Amino acid sequence: MSPDDLLPVVIFGAVIVIALLGLAFTSGGKESKRAKKIANRVGAKKTIEAAGPSVLTGGATSKGVLGQVERALLQIIPRPAALRLKLQRAGIAATPGRFAAVAAGLGVVTIAVAIVLRQSIMVAVPLGIAAGLGLPNIYLSWRAGRRRKKFVQLFPEAVELMVRGLKSGVPVTQTIISVGEEIIDPVGPEFRHVAHSAAVGVTLIDALWDAAKRIGVPEFQFFVVALTIQRETGGNLAETLENLSDILRKRLQMQLKVKALSSEARSSAFIIGALPFVMFSILYFLNGPYIMILVEDSRGQMLLGIGLFMMSLGAAVMARMVKFEI
């Protein structure tokens, strides 16, 4: 069967997938909303114990055809619990099955576009697989990194707010509720989640450790360790948290200082890495047949492969050199 014969089938499949993706973000049903309310009130640990494997494999799924697609994709995902944790860290309110449906839809659309552009099946299918597996994970990592960075910037203010409340005689649980109400996302919702968990019977330390696992930020782990030690040994919690807030601010200042000092090296690496691609584009527009010999000839392809490998290796080395653990 030629690509021309497959074109109507692929376009029809792409339309069906896009329609299913539209339903994925417009539907949800009462079961999905109810599951979200339970998760917000009870906390991740108690929800997993109460709901069983369904939470670990993606929580409540949609009804009808979309739900069947999500459940089928859940059987393919290697570690749905790990994917769910990544989605939580990225602040994306979607089940692993729904995320997998989006990734599959992106892959199908990429294959359809490649075939429309007269690419062969041998080229379109690898492009679709790469787009379906790579782009969603890159976006997920980018969202998680941006959310983690914002959390680190706002967290010292949350600790200082707790310190002021403790010095005024307010209980620890009430200061956590105040932080959840006063501090913006992503710090506020996490503290509200901890407060809801403590309100329904989960111990405060367990709720905090569950949040630390969900957030994945070392600064929050320092905070939980400080509270745990204070609960076991006693002492002035306000003074302990005040010292912790000072340490967190100095740590953030050091990170910004390192970023400023390494900005020249990062800019140089970006310019050097982008220069070959810029020159290739310029030569392609000025004299296309001349530069395309490098792509069409087998010797040129070998040289391109060696060059890309060396550039990737150099970029990895430079990225490692300007990265410091604080």
C-alpha positions in Angstrom: 0.0 0.0 0.0 1.4 3.4 -1.0 1.6 6.5 1.2 -1.1 8.1 -1.0 -3.5 5.2 -0.1 -2.7 5.5 3.6 -3.2 9.2 3.7 -7.0 9.2 4.2 -6.7 6.5 6.9 -4.1 8.5 8.9 -5.9 11.8 8.6 -9.1 10.1 9.8 -7.2 8.5 12.7 -5.7 11.9 13.6 -9.1 13.5 13.7 -10.4 10.8 16.0 -7.5 11.2 18.3 -7.8 15.0 18.4 -11.5 14.6 19.2 -10.7 12.2 22.1 -8.1 14.6 23.4 -10.7 17.3 23.4 -13.0 15.1 25.4 -10.1 14.3 27.8 -9.9 18.0 28.8 -13.6 18.8 28.7 -14.9 15.7 30.5 -14.3 14.2 33.9 -17.6 13.3 35.4 -18.7 13.2 39.0 -16.4 10.4 39.9 -13.3 12.3 38.8 -14.3 15.4 40.8 -15.1 13.3 43.8 -11.8 11.6 43.6 -10.0 15.0 43.5 -11.9 16.2 46.6 -11.0 13.0 48.5 -7.3 13.4 47.5 -7.3 17.0 48.6 -8.9 16.3 52.0 -7.3 13.0 52.9 -3.8 13.3 51.5 -1.9 11.1 49.2 -0.9 8.4 51.7 -4.4 7.8 53.1 -5.9 8.1 49.6 -3.6 5.3 48.3 -4.5 3.1 51.3 -8.3 3.7 50.8 -8.5 3.6 47.1 -6.0 0.8 46.4 -4.3 0.3 43.1 -6.6 2.7 41.2 -4.7 5.7 42.6 -1.3 4.2 41.8 -2.3 3.5 38.3 -3.8 6.9 37.5 -6.8 7.6 39.8 -10.3 7.9 38.4 -10.6 7.6 34.7 -13.2 9.0 32.3 -16.2 7.1 31.2 -17.1 5.7 27.8 -14.6 5.3 25.0 -12.1 7.8 26.5 -12.0 5.8 29.7 -11.4 2.6 27.8 -8.5 4.3 25.9 -7.0 5.6 29.2 -7.2 2.1 30.8 -5.7 0.5 27.8 -2.8 2.9 27.8 -2.3 2.4 31.6 -1.5 -1.2 30.8 1.4 -0.1 28.5 2.9 2.5 30.9 5.9 0.9 32.7 5.5 2.8 36.0 2.2 4.7 36.3 2.9 5.6 40.0 6.2 7.3 39.0 4.4 9.2 36.1 1.7 10.3 38.5 4.4 11.7 40.9 6.0 13.6 38.0 2.6 15.0 37.1 2.1 16.2 40.7 5.5 17.8 40.8 4.8 19.6 37.5 1.4 20.8 38.9 -0.6 19.2 36.1 -4.0 18.0 37.1 -4.2 14.9 34.8 -4.1 11.2 35.3 -1.3 9.1 33.9 -3.8 7.6 31.4 -4.9 11.0 30.2 -1.3 12.1 29.9 -0.5 9.0 27.9 -3.5 9.6 25.6 -2.1 13.1 24.9 1.3 11.7 24.1 -0.2 9.0 21.8 -2.3 11.7 20.1 0.7 13.9 19.5 2.5 10.9 18.0 -0.4 10.1 15.6 -0.7 13.8 14.5 3.0 14.0 13.9 2.8 10.9 11.7 -0.1 12.4 9.8 1.7 15.7 9.2 4.8 13.9 8.0 2.8 11.8 5.5 1.0 14.9 4.3 4.4 16.5 3.7 5.2 13.5 1.4 7.5 11.7 3.8 7.8 7.9 3.7 6.4 5.6 6.3 9.9 4.7 7.4 10.5 8.4 8.2 7.0 9.3 9.5 6.7 6.5 12.1 10.1 7.2 13.9 9.2 10.9 13.9 5.8 10.1 15.5 7.3 7.9 18.1 10.0 10.4 19.0 7.4 13.2 19.2 5.0 11.1 21.3 7.6 9.9 23.8 10.0 12.9 23.8 8.0 16.1 23.6 5.6 15.4 26.5 8.4 14.3 28.8 10.4 17.4 27.9 7.4 19.6 28.7 6.8 17.7 31.9 10.4 18.2 33.0 10.3 21.9 32.1 7.0 22.4 34.1 8.4 20.5 37.1 11.6 22.5 37.0 9.8 25.9 36.8 7.5 24.9 39.6 10.4 23.7 41.8 12.2 27.0 41.2 9.2 29.1 42.1 8.6 26.9 45.2 12.2 27.5 46.4 11.8 31.3 45.9 8.6 31.5 47.9 9.3 28.9 50.6 11.5 31.2 52.9 8.5 33.6 53.0 6.3 30.7 54.1 8.7 29.8 56.9 8.9 33.4 58.1 5.1 33.6 58.2 5.1 30.5 60.4 7.8 32.0 62.6 5.7 35.1 63.1 2.6 33.0 64.0 4.5 30.8 66.4 6.0 33.9 68.2 2.4 35.2 68.6 1.4 31.9 70.3 -0.4 30.3 67.3 -0.3 26.5 67.1 1.8 24.9 64.4 -1.3 23.5 62.6 -2.8 26.9 62.4 0.4 28.5 61.0 0.4 25.9 58.3 -3.2 26.8 57.5 -2.2 30.5 57.4 0.6 29.7 55.0 -1.8 27.8 52.7 -4.2 30.9 52.7 -1.6 33.6 52.3 1.2 32.3 50.0 0.5 31.8 46.3 0.9 28.7 44.2 2.9 26.4 44.4 3.6 26.8 48.1 0.1 27.6 49.3 -1.7 24.5 47.8 0.9 22.2 49.2 0.4 23.6 52.7 -3.3 23.4 52.3 -3.0 19.8 51.4 -1.0 19.2 54.5 -3.5 21.0 56.7 -6.4 19.0 55.2 -4.5 15.7 55.8 -3.9 16.7 59.4 -7.5 17.7 59.9 -8.8 14.2 59.0 -6.5 12.3 61.3 -3.2 12.0 59.5 -0.3 12.9 61.8 1.3 16.2 61.0 4.7 14.6 60.5 3.4 11.9 58.2 1.5 14.6 56.1 4.7 16.7 55.9 6.8 13.7 54.8 4.2 12.8 52.2 4.3 16.4 50.9 8.1 16.3 50.8 8.1 13.2 48.7 5.5 14.8 46.4 7.3 18.1 46.0 10.9 16.7 45.8 12.6 19.9 47.0 15.6 19.7 49.4 14.6 22.9 51.2 11.2 21.5 52.1 12.9 18.3 53.4 15.1 20.5 55.7 11.9 22.0 57.0 10.3 18.6 57.7 13.5 17.3 59.4 13.6 20.4 61.6 9.9 19.9 62.7 10.5 16.1 63.2 13.5 16.7 65.5 11.7 19.4 67.4 8.7 17.1 68.0 11.0 14.4 69.3 13.5 16.5 71.4 11.5 19.7 72.2 12.9 23.2 72.1 11.9 26.6 70.7 10.3 25.8 67.3 10.1 29.5 66.4 13.8 30.0 66.8 14.6 26.8 64.9 12.4 27.8 62.0 13.9 31.4 62.1 17.4 29.9 61.7 16.1 27.6 58.9 14.6 30.6 57.1 17.9 32.5 57.3 19.8 29.4 55.9 17.3 29.0 53.1 17.7 32.6 52.1 21.4 32.4 52.1 21.2 29.2 50.1 19.0 30.9 47.5 21.4 33.9 47.4 24.4 31.5 46.8 22.5 29.8 44.0 21.8 33.2 42.3 25.4 34.2 42.8 26.6 30.9 41.1 24.2 31.5 38.3 25.5 35.0 37.8 29.2 33.9 37.8 28.5 31.1 35.3 26.4 33.2 33.0 29.3 34.0 30.7 30.2 30.3 30.3 26.6 29.4 29.6 26.2 32.1 27.1 29.5 31.1 25.3 28.3 27.5 25.3 24.9 28.5 23.7 26.6 30.7 21.1 29.2 28.0 20.2 26.5 25.3 20.0 24.2 27.4 17.9 26.8 28.7 15.4 27.1 25.5 13.2 23.3 25.4 12.8 23.1 29.1 12.0 25.9 28.8 9.4 24.2 25.8 7.9 21.0 27.7 7.5 22.7 30.7 6.0 24.6 28.6 3.5 21.4 26.7 2.6 19.6 29.9 1.6 22.6 31.3 -0.2 23.6 28.2 -2.1 21.4 25.2 -1.3 22.9 22.6 -3.7 26.4 23.3 -2.4 25.5 22.6 1.3 23.1 19.7 0.5 26.0 17.7 -0.7 27.0 17.3 2.9 23.6 15.8 3.7 23.1 13.7 0.6 26.6 12.2 0.3 27.4 9.2 2.6 30.7 10.7 3.6 29.1 14.0 4.5 26.5 12.1 6.6 29.3 10.4 8.5 31.0 13.7 9.1 27.6 15.2 10.3 27.1 12.3 12.7 30.6 12.7 14.1 30.2 16.5 14.4 26.8 16.2 16.2 28.2 13.6 18.6 31.2 15.8 19.5 29.0 18.9 19.9 26.6 16.9 22.2 29.6 15.7 24.2 31.0 19.2 24.5 27.7 20.6 25.5 27.3 18.0 28.2 30.7 18.7 29.6 30.2 22.4 29.7 26.8 22.0 31.3 28.4 19.8 34.0 31.2 22.4 34.5 28.8 25.2 35.3 26.4 23.2 37.5 27.2 23.3 41.2 25.4 21.5 44.0 24.7 23.8 47.0 
